[in-house]
Amino acid sequence: MGDATRPSVYPLWSDTPAARDLLGYTDIAVAVIDAIRREGLDPVAIGVFGSWGSGKSTILELVAAKLPKDTITVRVRPWEYDKADDPKALLITEVLDQLERALSKRDKLTDAAKKTLRDLAGRVNWTRALTLAAKGVMLQVPSISDLARVFNEKPGDAGGSPSMSAFRAQFEELLDTLPDIERVAVLVDDLDRCLPPAVLATLEAVKLFLSVPKMAFVIFADDDLVTLALAPTYGGSTEARRLARLYLEKIVQIPVRVPALGPADTEAYLGVLLIEPLVDERTLAAVIQACATARGAGKETLLPTVISDATEEVKSRLVLARALARVLARTTSGNPRRLKRFLNAYWIRADVARRRGITLKPDALAKFMVLEETMPASFRTVLGWLDEGTLATNIKSLERDPSKTADADLVAWSELAPKLEGADVAPYLRLAASFRAAPPAAAALRADLQVILEEGRSGTLGTRRRAQTAAKGLGQDDRRALTAAIAESICAAPDDQGYLGETLAAIVGADDSLAQVAADGLEALPASRVEPAIVVHLGAASGAIRAPFRALFEKWFKSGDLPDKARVAIRQSLEAETQQPQRRRN
């Protein structure tokens, strides 16, 4: 047996942007900075567009670090304003606040500039107060003197007008009085995580109030999701998406697409991540530079094949990177965050196996992790071989003559190195199977309730319908126990969430207390594993989104880990709900 008390020897990686450029994105960041500072582009709005986990935040960090000293950097995250009364006002206020702090640090905050900033803030606060009043938060519109007391500042300009009508002109005058400041660069992060009102408010703030000379905006987002958020603005028209896209294009003059990592970049990224804990800073920097040089020369292989004074462990990890890259470049779509998540899952499993005395070569373990993480249905097939006692025979047949296998994923997997014929892989597979065992709540169910749960995950519609009908005839306590067990089972086996989600929605119906039990249980489901099917099922329960599910959806939505398709499903569900009253009135 392994030593369970010995510290782990395996690395783990955080989800935060890397401190150094491991992706070769410095060239993109430099191009963005060049656009920010072009004299003929003033003001300018740049869109750095890419999917979840593609490296947008890494580019943001590179841009922020490399901007020259005559540029003031303002960083905003409008998704934090989702539930605010006036996201547009909060965004403008944050820009003003950060600008004031930056000028103060540089000893550029003159009395005149300070007064102008206060006047501009007064305009914003007045507008926000009107919004509060319109929404019924305040009983009546406050007078100018009331507003001054509330915010403890003089609203408006010298003429006493606190409106936003002259904001842009006054803001332009302020920047014109700062000759030592070449640009104010506003870096807008995670716009695609916002609900539709905050997306629209952010773009309106950029377009209507802040786009004056010396201002530059860099919007880091998935442009498809931003377009989807804007579409409801154009009603139910079939042209809504196209019009939303045109709206975004009118605001963003320069789109910059974040490239997906190809096989060579995937190999280089994995290799650098894997050897990082084992080499000194000088060696790591040399490897990263070698990758950059090879990339610039257009070579097919970026990762050095030989590293001077490399240990056997470093060499083995480079071999592992090459083996993984061949399949992960395809199964992760070259997405850096997904690559990190795979490596973290791999090392955790390797650590558990070591502590339990299970010996399996790193490349063999990685091969099984690829199957488990990226081909879950095929992985269940292999676990079935283990249960049937046919594992060795089927692996031998698969590797010797894959054409006899109808499962295309298994065929592709069998072609990965290393070959497994003759290897003792059963102990590891038993460990992997144990992680998929029934959770405590399901194991504690009565036998008849366990039958309902198992039939509720069946791929046969008739079987699921039978389970759902049986569940609806149960008493409240049994339905509550079954609801908790199904939610826990979904978290333990996310691949079953489509069928189990349908059963869960049928059991919950219009019962908010059961919806709360289900939502509490689903809190443990990682946002990265959420599938559109469960969103659709729970969103349509009893014809409306139950309040606990709505809160759960919003939590998932704000997570940076939510897959794109699930994000779209949540956004559409929430939008459909908000449009229902309008449909009824019409």
C-alpha positions as CSV (number, residue, x, y, z in Angstrom):
1,M,0.0,0.0,0.0
2,G,1.1,3.6,-0.6
3,D,1.9,6.0,2.2
4,A,-1.3,8.0,2.7
5,T,0.4,10.5,4.9
6,R,3.2,11.5,2.6
7,P,2.7,14.9,0.9
8,S,1.6,14.8,-2.7
9,V,4.4,14.9,-5.3
10,Y,2.0,16.1,-8.0
11,P,1.5,19.7,-9.2
12,L,-1.9,21.5,-9.5
13,W,-2.6,24.6,-11.4
14,S,-4.9,27.5,-10.5
15,D,-7.5,28.9,-12.9
16,T,-6.1,32.4,-12.7
17,P,-4.2,33.9,-15.6
18,A,-0.5,32.8,-15.8
19,A,2.1,35.3,-14.5
20,R,4.2,34.6,-17.7
21,D,3.1,34.0,-21.3
22,L,2.9,30.3,-21.8
23,L,0.6,30.5,-24.8
24,G,2.5,32.8,-27.2
25,Y,-0.1,35.6,-26.8
26,T,2.4,38.4,-26.2
27,D,2.2,39.2,-30.0
28,I,-1.6,39.6,-29.6
29,A,-1.2,41.8,-26.6
30,V,1.3,44.1,-28.4
31,A,-1.0,44.4,-31.4
32,V,-3.8,45.5,-29.0
33,I,-1.6,48.1,-27.3
34,D,-0.6,49.4,-30.8
35,A,-4.3,49.9,-31.6
36,I,-4.9,51.6,-28.3
37,R,-2.2,54.2,-29.0
38,R,-2.8,54.8,-32.8
39,E,-3.3,58.5,-33.3
40,G,-5.8,58.0,-36.0
41,L,-8.0,55.8,-33.7
42,D,-9.1,58.2,-31.0
43,P,-11.3,57.2,-29.3
44,V,-11.2,53.5,-30.1
45,A,-13.0,50.3,-29.0
46,I,-11.3,46.9,-29.4
47,G,-12.9,43.5,-28.9
48,V,-10.7,40.6,-27.9
49,F,-13.1,37.8,-28.7
50,G,-12.8,34.1,-27.7
51,S,-14.7,31.3,-26.0
52,W,-14.6,30.4,-22.3
53,G,-11.1,29.5,-21.2
54,S,-9.5,30.5,-24.5
55,G,-7.0,32.9,-22.8
56,K,-8.7,36.3,-22.9
57,S,-7.8,37.1,-19.3
58,T,-4.2,36.2,-20.0
59,I,-4.1,38.7,-22.9
60,L,-5.8,41.3,-20.6
61,E,-3.0,40.8,-18.0
62,L,-0.3,41.1,-20.7
63,V,-1.9,44.3,-22.0
64,A,-2.2,45.8,-18.6
65,A,1.5,45.0,-17.8
66,K,2.9,46.3,-21.1
67,L,0.9,49.6,-21.4
68,P,3.3,52.6,-21.2
69,K,3.4,55.0,-18.3
70,D,1.6,57.7,-20.1
71,T,-1.5,55.5,-20.3
72,I,-3.9,55.2,-17.4
73,T,-5.3,51.7,-17.0
74,V,-8.9,51.2,-15.7
75,R,-10.1,47.7,-15.2
76,V,-13.8,47.0,-14.8
77,R,-15.9,43.8,-14.5
78,P,-19.5,44.7,-15.3
79,W,-20.8,41.2,-14.4
80,E,-20.5,42.3,-10.8
81,Y,-23.3,44.9,-11.6
82,D,-25.8,42.3,-12.7
83,K,-28.2,42.9,-9.8
84,A,-27.5,46.6,-9.5
85,D,-30.3,49.2,-10.0
86,D,-28.3,51.0,-12.8
87,P,-25.3,49.1,-14.2
88,K,-24.5,51.9,-16.6
89,A,-24.2,54.5,-13.8
90,L,-22.1,52.1,-11.7
91,L,-19.7,51.5,-14.6
92,I,-19.3,55.2,-15.3
93,T,-18.7,55.9,-11.6
94,E,-16.1,53.2,-11.4
95,V,-14.2,54.7,-14.4
96,L,-14.3,58.1,-12.7
97,D,-13.2,56.7,-9.4
98,Q,-10.3,54.8,-10.8
99,L,-9.3,57.8,-13.0
100,E,-9.3,60.0,-9.9
101,R,-7.1,57.5,-7.9
102,A,-4.7,57.2,-10.8
103,L,-4.3,60.9,-11.2
104,S,-3.8,61.3,-7.4
105,K,-1.0,58.7,-7.4
106,R,0.7,60.5,-10.3
107,D,0.3,63.9,-8.6
108,K,-1.8,65.1,-11.5
109,L,-5.0,65.6,-9.6
110,T,-5.3,69.4,-9.7
111,D,-8.1,71.3,-7.9
112,A,-9.8,71.9,-11.2
113,A,-9.6,68.2,-12.2
114,K,-11.0,67.2,-8.8
115,K,-13.9,69.6,-9.1
116,T,-14.7,68.4,-12.6
117,L,-14.7,64.8,-11.5
118,R,-17.0,65.7,-8.6
119,D,-19.4,67.4,-11.0
120,L,-19.3,64.4,-13.4
121,A,-20.0,62.1,-10.4
122,G,-22.9,64.3,-9.4
123,R,-24.5,63.9,-12.9
124,V,-24.2,60.1,-12.6
125,N,-25.6,60.0,-9.1
126,W,-28.6,62.2,-10.2
127,T,-29.3,59.8,-13.1
128,R,-29.1,56.8,-10.7
129,A,-31.5,58.5,-8.3
130,L,-34.0,59.0,-11.1
131,T,-33.6,55.3,-12.0
132,L,-34.3,54.3,-8.4
133,A,-37.4,56.5,-8.3
134,A,-38.7,55.1,-11.6
135,K,-38.3,51.6,-10.2
136,G,-40.2,52.5,-7.1
137,V,-37.2,52.2,-4.8
138,M,-37.6,55.8,-3.8
139,L,-41.1,57.3,-3.2
140,Q,-40.5,60.5,-5.1
141,V,-37.9,62.1,-7.3
142,P,-35.5,64.0,-5.0
143,S,-34.8,67.7,-5.5
144,I,-31.3,68.9,-6.4
145,S,-30.7,70.0,-2.8
146,D,-31.9,66.6,-1.5
147,L,-29.6,64.8,-3.8
148,A,-26.6,66.9,-2.7
149,R,-27.3,65.9,0.9
150,V,-27.7,62.2,0.0
151,F,-24.4,62.0,-1.9
152,N,-22.6,64.8,0.1
153,E,-21.4,66.4,-3.1
154,K,-22.5,69.3,-5.4
155,P,-24.4,67.9,-8.3
156,G,-24.1,69.3,-11.8
157,D,-22.0,72.0,-13.2
158,A,-21.8,75.7,-12.3
159,G,-25.2,76.3,-13.8
160,G,-26.7,73.8,-11.3
161,S,-27.8,71.3,-14.0
162,P,-27.2,67.7,-12.8
163,S,-28.4,66.0,-16.0
164,M,-26.2,63.7,-18.1
165,S,-26.9,65.7,-21.3
166,A,-23.6,67.6,-21.0
167,F,-21.6,64.7,-19.4
168,R,-19.7,63.8,-22.5
169,A,-18.6,67.4,-23.3
170,Q,-17.4,67.9,-19.7
171,F,-15.6,64.6,-19.6
172,E,-13.8,65.5,-22.9
173,E,-12.8,68.8,-21.4
174,L,-11.4,67.0,-18.3
175,L,-9.1,64.7,-20.4
176,D,-8.0,67.7,-22.5
177,T,-6.6,69.3,-19.4
178,L,-4.2,66.3,-18.9
179,P,-1.4,66.8,-21.4
180,D,0.8,64.2,-19.8
181,I,-1.8,61.5,-20.3
182,E,-1.7,60.0,-23.7
183,R,-4.6,57.5,-23.2
184,V,-7.1,56.2,-20.7
185,A,-7.4,52.5,-21.5
186,V,-10.6,50.8,-20.0
187,L,-10.2,47.0,-19.9
188,V,-13.7,45.5,-19.7
189,D,-13.4,41.9,-18.5
190,D,-16.1,39.1,-18.5
191,L,-18.8,41.0,-20.3
192,D,-20.1,37.7,-21.6
193,R,-20.9,36.6,-18.0
194,C,-23.4,39.4,-17.6
195,L,-27.2,39.1,-17.9
196,P,-28.7,41.0,-20.8
197,P,-29.4,44.3,-19.0
198,A,-25.8,44.7,-17.8
199,V,-24.4,43.8,-21.3
200,L,-26.5,46.5,-22.9
201,A,-25.8,49.1,-20.1
202,T,-22.1,48.5,-20.5
203,L,-22.1,49.1,-24.2
204,E,-24.4,52.1,-23.9
205,A,-22.0,53.6,-21.4
206,V,-19.1,53.1,-23.8
207,K,-21.0,54.5,-26.8
208,L,-23.0,57.4,-25.3
209,F,-20.9,58.8,-22.5
210,L,-17.3,57.7,-22.4
211,S,-16.2,57.7,-26.1
212,V,-14.2,60.9,-26.2
213,P,-10.7,61.6,-27.4
214,K,-7.9,59.9,-25.4
215,M,-10.3,57.1,-24.4
216,A,-9.7,53.5,-25.5
217,F,-11.9,50.5,-24.6
218,V,-10.8,46.9,-24.8
219,I,-13.7,44.4,-24.4
220,F,-12.7,40.9,-23.5
221,A,-15.7,38.5,-24.2
222,D,-17.2,35.8,-26.2
223,D,-18.9,37.9,-28.9
224,D,-21.4,35.1,-29.7
225,L,-22.7,35.3,-26.1
226,V,-22.7,39.1,-26.1
227,T,-24.8,39.1,-29.3
228,L,-27.2,36.6,-27.8
229,A,-27.6,38.9,-24.8
230,L,-28.4,41.9,-27.0
231,A,-30.9,40.0,-29.2
232,P,-33.9,40.5,-26.9
233,T,-33.5,44.3,-27.4
234,Y,-34.8,43.8,-30.9
235,G,-37.9,41.8,-29.7
236,G,-38.9,38.4,-31.2
237,S,-37.9,39.3,-34.7
238,T,-36.1,36.7,-36.8
239,E,-33.6,39.4,-37.5
240,A,-32.8,40.0,-33.9
241,R,-29.5,38.1,-33.8
242,R,-28.3,39.9,-37.0
243,L,-29.3,43.3,-35.7
244,A,-27.6,42.6,-32.4
245,R,-24.4,41.6,-34.2
246,L,-24.5,44.8,-36.2
247,Y,-25.0,46.8,-33.0
248,L,-21.8,45.2,-31.5
249,E,-19.9,45.8,-34.7
250,K,-20.8,49.5,-34.6
251,I,-19.3,49.9,-31.2
252,V,-16.2,47.7,-31.6
253,Q,-14.1,49.0,-34.5
254,I,-11.3,46.4,-34.2
255,P,-12.1,42.8,-33.5
256,V,-9.2,40.6,-32.3
257,R,-9.9,36.8,-32.4
258,V,-8.1,34.7,-29.7
259,P,-6.7,31.7,-31.6
260,A,-7.4,28.1,-30.5
261,L,-4.3,26.1,-29.7
262,G,-3.3,23.7,-32.4
263,P,-1.5,20.4,-31.8
264,A,1.9,22.0,-31.6
265,D,0.8,24.8,-29.2
266,T,-1.1,22.3,-27.1
267,E,2.0,20.1,-26.8
268,A,4.1,23.1,-25.9
269,Y,1.6,24.4,-23.3
270,L,1.2,21.0,-21.7
271,G,5.0,20.4,-21.7
272,V,5.7,23.8,-20.0
273,L,3.0,23.2,-17.4
274,L,4.2,19.7,-16.6
275,I,7.9,20.6,-16.2
276,E,7.4,23.9,-14.4
277,P,7.5,22.4,-10.9
278,L,10.7,20.5,-11.7
279,V,13.1,23.0,-13.2
280,D,14.6,26.3,-12.2
281,E,13.4,29.7,-13.5
282,R,16.3,30.0,-15.9
283,T,15.6,26.6,-17.5
284,L,11.9,27.3,-17.7
285,A,12.4,30.7,-19.3
286,A,14.8,29.1,-21.9
287,V,12.1,26.5,-22.7
288,I,9.4,29.1,-23.1
289,Q,11.8,31.2,-25.3
290,A,12.6,28.1,-27.4
291,C,8.9,27.5,-28.0
292,A,8.4,31.2,-29.0
293,T,11.3,31.0,-31.4
294,A,10.0,27.8,-33.0
295,R,6.5,29.4,-33.3
296,G,7.9,32.4,-35.0
297,A,9.8,30.2,-37.5
298,G,6.6,28.3,-38.3
299,K,7.9,25.0,-37.1
300,E,5.6,22.0,-36.6
301,T,7.0,21.1,-33.2
302,L,7.5,23.9,-30.7
303,L,8.6,22.0,-27.5
304,P,12.3,21.3,-27.4
305,T,13.0,17.5,-27.7
306,V,16.2,17.9,-25.6
307,I,16.6,20.0,-22.4
308,S,20.1,20.2,-21.1
309,D,20.7,18.5,-17.7
310,A,17.1,17.3,-17.7
311,T,16.3,14.7,-15.1
312,E,14.5,11.4,-16.0
313,E,11.3,12.9,-14.5
314,V,11.5,15.9,-16.7
315,K,12.1,13.7,-19.7
316,S,9.1,11.5,-18.8
317,R,6.8,14.5,-18.5
318,L,7.8,15.8,-21.9
319,V,7.0,12.4,-23.3
320,L,3.6,12.5,-21.5
321,A,2.9,16.0,-22.9
322,R,3.5,14.7,-26.5
323,A,1.2,11.7,-25.9
324,L,-1.6,13.8,-24.4
325,A,-1.4,16.6,-27.0
326,R,-2.4,14.2,-29.8
327,V,-5.8,13.6,-28.3
328,L,-6.4,16.7,-26.1
329,A,-5.9,19.1,-28.9
330,R,-9.0,17.5,-30.5
331,T,-11.1,16.8,-27.4
332,T,-10.5,20.2,-25.7
333,S,-10.6,22.3,-28.9
334,G,-7.3,23.7,-28.0
335,N,-8.8,25.5,-24.9
336,P,-6.1,26.3,-22.3
337,R,-8.5,26.2,-19.3
338,R,-9.8,22.8,-20.3
339,L,-6.2,21.6,-20.6
340,K,-5.4,22.8,-17.1
341,R,-8.6,21.2,-15.7
342,F,-7.6,17.9,-17.3
343,L,-4.1,18.0,-15.8
344,N,-5.5,18.7,-12.4
345,A,-7.9,15.8,-12.6
346,Y,-5.1,13.6,-13.9
347,W,-2.7,14.4,-11.0
348,I,-5.4,14.1,-8.3
349,R,-6.2,10.6,-9.7
350,A,-2.5,9.7,-9.9
351,D,-2.0,10.8,-6.3
352,V,-4.9,8.7,-5.0
353,A,-3.7,5.7,-7.0
354,R,-0.2,6.1,-5.5
355,R,-1.5,6.3,-2.0
356,R,-3.5,3.1,-2.5
357,G,-0.5,1.2,-3.8
358,I,-1.8,1.0,-7.4
359,T,1.1,1.0,-9.9
360,L,0.3,2.2,-13.4
361,K,2.7,4.0,-15.7
362,P,1.9,7.7,-16.1
363,D,1.1,7.4,-19.8
364,A,-1.3,4.5,-19.3
365,L,-3.1,6.4,-16.5
366,A,-3.3,9.4,-18.7
367,K,-4.8,7.3,-21.4
368,F,-7.6,6.1,-19.1
369,M,-8.1,9.7,-17.9
370,V,-8.6,10.8,-21.5
371,L,-11.3,8.1,-21.9
372,E,-13.0,9.0,-18.6
373,E,-12.9,12.8,-19.0
374,T,-13.6,13.1,-22.7
375,M,-15.4,9.9,-23.8
376,P,-17.6,9.1,-20.8
377,A,-20.0,6.7,-22.6
378,S,-17.0,4.7,-23.9
379,F,-15.5,4.7,-20.4
380,R,-18.7,3.1,-19.0
381,T,-18.3,0.4,-21.7
382,V,-14.8,-0.4,-20.4
383,L,-16.1,-0.5,-16.8
384,G,-18.7,-2.9,-18.1
385,W,-15.9,-5.2,-19.4
386,L,-14.4,-5.1,-15.9
387,D,-17.7,-6.2,-14.3
388,E,-18.2,-8.9,-16.8
389,G,-14.6,-10.3,-16.4
390,T,-13.8,-9.7,-20.1
391,L,-11.5,-6.7,-19.7
392,A,-8.3,-8.3,-20.9
393,T,-9.9,-10.1,-23.8
394,N,-11.8,-7.0,-25.0
395,I,-8.7,-4.7,-24.8
396,K,-6.6,-7.3,-26.7
397,S,-9.3,-7.5,-29.4
398,L,-9.7,-3.7,-29.5
399,E,-6.0,-3.1,-30.0
400,R,-5.4,-5.9,-32.5
401,D,-8.4,-5.3,-34.7
402,P,-10.2,-2.0,-33.9
403,S,-12.3,-2.4,-37.1
404,K,-14.5,-4.9,-35.3
405,T,-15.6,-2.2,-32.8
406,A,-18.5,0.0,-33.7
407,D,-17.6,2.6,-31.0
408,A,-15.6,5.2,-33.0
409,D,-14.4,6.9,-29.7
410,L,-13.0,3.6,-28.5
411,V,-11.3,3.0,-31.8
412,A,-9.6,6.5,-31.6
413,W,-8.7,5.9,-27.9
414,S,-7.1,2.5,-28.7
415,E,-4.7,4.1,-31.1
416,L,-3.2,6.3,-28.3
417,A,0.1,5.3,-26.8
418,P,0.8,3.1,-24.8
419,K,-0.7,-0.2,-25.8
420,L,-2.5,-1.8,-22.8
421,E,-2.5,-5.5,-23.9
422,G,-1.0,-7.5,-21.1
423,A,-0.9,-4.7,-18.6
424,D,-2.6,-5.1,-15.2
425,V,-5.1,-2.2,-15.4
426,A,-7.9,-3.8,-13.4
427,P,-6.8,-2.4,-10.0
428,Y,-6.9,1.2,-11.5
429,L,-10.2,0.7,-13.2
430,R,-11.7,-0.6,-9.9
431,L,-10.5,2.6,-8.3
432,A,-12.0,4.7,-11.1
433,A,-15.3,2.8,-10.8
434,S,-15.4,3.5,-7.0
435,F,-15.5,7.2,-7.8
436,R,-18.7,6.6,-9.7
437,A,-20.5,4.6,-7.0
438,A,-23.9,5.5,-5.7
439,P,-23.8,8.5,-3.4
440,P,-24.9,8.2,0.3
441,A,-28.4,9.6,-0.2
442,A,-29.1,7.1,-3.0
443,A,-27.6,4.2,-1.1
444,A,-29.9,5.0,1.9
445,L,-33.1,4.9,-0.2
446,R,-35.6,2.0,0.3
447,A,-35.4,-0.6,-2.4
448,D,-38.5,0.6,-4.2
449,L,-37.2,4.2,-4.3
450,Q,-33.9,3.0,-5.6
451,V,-35.7,1.2,-8.5
452,I,-37.4,4.6,-9.3
453,L,-34.1,6.3,-9.3
454,E,-32.4,3.8,-11.6
455,E,-35.4,3.8,-14.0
456,G,-35.3,7.6,-13.9
457,R,-31.9,7.5,-15.5
458,S,-32.8,5.0,-18.2
459,G,-32.2,5.9,-21.8
460,T,-35.6,4.4,-22.7
461,L,-38.4,7.0,-22.6
462,G,-41.1,4.5,-21.5
463,T,-39.0,3.4,-18.5
464,R,-38.4,7.0,-17.4
465,R,-42.1,7.8,-17.8
466,R,-42.9,4.8,-15.6
467,A,-40.5,6.0,-12.9
468,Q,-41.9,9.5,-13.0
469,T,-45.5,8.3,-12.7
470,A,-44.5,6.1,-9.7
471,A,-42.7,9.0,-8.0
472,K,-45.7,11.4,-8.3
473,G,-47.8,8.8,-6.4
474,L,-45.4,8.9,-3.4
475,G,-45.9,10.7,-0.1
476,Q,-44.2,14.0,0.5
477,D,-41.4,12.6,2.6
478,D,-40.6,9.9,0.1
479,R,-40.6,12.5,-2.8
480,R,-38.3,14.7,-0.7
481,A,-35.9,11.8,-0.1
482,L,-36.0,10.8,-3.8
483,T,-35.4,14.4,-4.9
484,A,-32.3,14.7,-2.7
485,A,-31.0,11.4,-4.0
486,I,-31.5,12.3,-7.6
487,A,-29.8,15.6,-7.2
488,E,-26.9,13.9,-5.5
489,S,-26.7,11.3,-8.2
490,I,-26.5,13.9,-10.9
491,C,-23.5,15.5,-9.1
492,A,-21.8,12.1,-8.7
493,A,-22.5,11.1,-12.4
494,P,-22.9,14.3,-14.4
495,D,-23.2,12.3,-17.7
496,D,-26.7,11.2,-16.5
497,Q,-28.0,14.7,-15.9
498,G,-30.1,14.8,-19.1
499,Y,-32.3,11.8,-18.2
500,L,-32.1,12.3,-14.4
501,G,-32.8,16.1,-14.9
502,E,-36.0,15.2,-16.8
503,T,-37.1,12.9,-13.9
504,L,-36.2,15.5,-11.3
505,A,-38.2,18.2,-13.0
506,A,-41.2,15.8,-13.3
507,I,-41.1,15.0,-9.5
508,V,-40.6,18.6,-8.4
509,G,-43.4,20.1,-10.6
510,A,-44.7,23.2,-9.0
511,D,-43.6,22.3,-5.5
512,D,-41.2,25.1,-4.4
513,S,-40.1,23.1,-1.3
514,L,-39.0,20.2,-3.5
515,A,-37.4,22.6,-5.9
516,Q,-35.3,24.0,-3.0
517,V,-34.2,20.5,-2.0
518,A,-33.2,19.8,-5.6
519,A,-31.4,23.2,-6.0
520,D,-29.5,22.7,-2.7
521,G,-28.3,19.2,-3.9
522,L,-27.3,20.5,-7.3
523,E,-25.0,23.2,-5.7
524,A,-22.4,20.4,-5.7
525,L,-22.5,20.0,-9.5
526,P,-19.5,21.8,-10.9
527,A,-20.5,24.5,-13.3
528,S,-18.0,23.1,-15.8
529,R,-20.1,19.9,-16.0
530,V,-23.5,21.5,-16.5
531,E,-25.3,20.5,-19.7
532,P,-28.0,22.3,-21.6
533,A,-30.5,19.4,-21.1
534,I,-30.8,19.8,-17.3
535,V,-31.2,23.6,-17.7
536,V,-34.1,23.0,-20.2
537,H,-35.8,20.4,-18.0
538,L,-35.6,22.4,-14.7
539,G,-36.4,25.7,-16.5
540,A,-39.6,24.2,-17.9
541,A,-40.7,22.6,-14.7
542,S,-44.5,23.4,-14.3
543,G,-44.2,25.9,-17.1
544,A,-42.0,28.4,-15.2
545,I,-38.6,28.6,-13.5
546,R,-39.0,27.9,-9.8
547,A,-37.3,30.5,-7.7
548,P,-34.6,28.1,-6.3
549,F,-33.7,27.0,-9.8
550,R,-33.5,30.6,-11.0
551,A,-31.0,31.3,-8.2
552,L,-29.1,28.2,-9.1
553,F,-29.0,29.2,-12.8
554,E,-27.7,32.7,-11.9
555,K,-24.9,31.2,-9.8
556,W,-23.9,28.8,-12.6
557,F,-24.1,31.7,-15.1
558,K,-21.7,33.9,-13.2
559,S,-19.2,31.1,-13.0
560,G,-16.3,31.3,-15.4
561,D,-16.4,27.5,-15.8
562,L,-19.9,27.2,-17.4
563,P,-19.7,25.6,-20.9
564,D,-20.8,27.8,-23.7
565,K,-23.9,25.7,-24.7
566,A,-25.1,25.6,-21.1
567,R,-24.6,29.4,-20.8
568,V,-26.7,29.9,-23.8
569,A,-29.4,27.6,-22.4
570,I,-29.5,29.5,-19.1
571,R,-29.6,32.9,-20.8
572,Q,-32.5,31.8,-23.1
573,S,-34.4,30.3,-20.2
574,L,-34.1,33.5,-18.2
575,E,-35.0,35.6,-21.2
576,A,-38.0,33.5,-22.0
577,E,-39.3,33.9,-18.5
578,T,-39.0,37.7,-18.6
579,Q,-40.9,37.8,-21.9
580,Q,-43.8,35.7,-20.7
581,P,-45.8,38.6,-19.1
582,Q,-45.4,40.6,-22.3
583,R,-46.7,37.7,-24.4
584,R,-49.7,37.3,-22.1
585,R,-50.5,41.1,-22.4
586,N,-50.3,40.8,-26.2
